């Protein structure tokens, strides 16, 4: 595979193989499970980054896994965050998350997760860090539901990956 795959792809593949080998070991302990989780988390992040670089342009946006505190989907586009306003088949109309408290009139229409129209103007500046914080919170929430790790470990790991600007 080394000569067949590009170097970055090969490195991601090696992390996957390492995680599987550790997980299939006959004598695994808590440290091994933690290492496997870390390898798989890194693999997913690197693959998402690689996929985004190769397959997504700036005007086509895929919904990333982000949720409000109440578990509703959040859509990020050009530094603004949107929540669902209306849905009809494959079309979703999103309103700026500052709609209620900040009276922001920015809206967005998507079909199958792709932005097809923006409507209205935002009355505030975009924020890259707000999306980063929501992604981290969603990831921590998912980890708490899916793993046996302690809350302290999950939060410490999630916060450690945030940029200085987001903190």
Protein Blocks (a to p, Z undefined) as FASTA:
>chain_A
ZZmpcfklmmmmmmmmmmmmmmmpmbdcfklmmmmmmmmmmmmmmmmmmmmmmmpcfkbc
cddddddfkopacddeehiacddfbdchjbccdddfklmmnopabdcddeehiafbdedj
dfbdcdfklmmmmmmmmmmmmmmmmmccdfklmmmmmmmmpcfklZZ
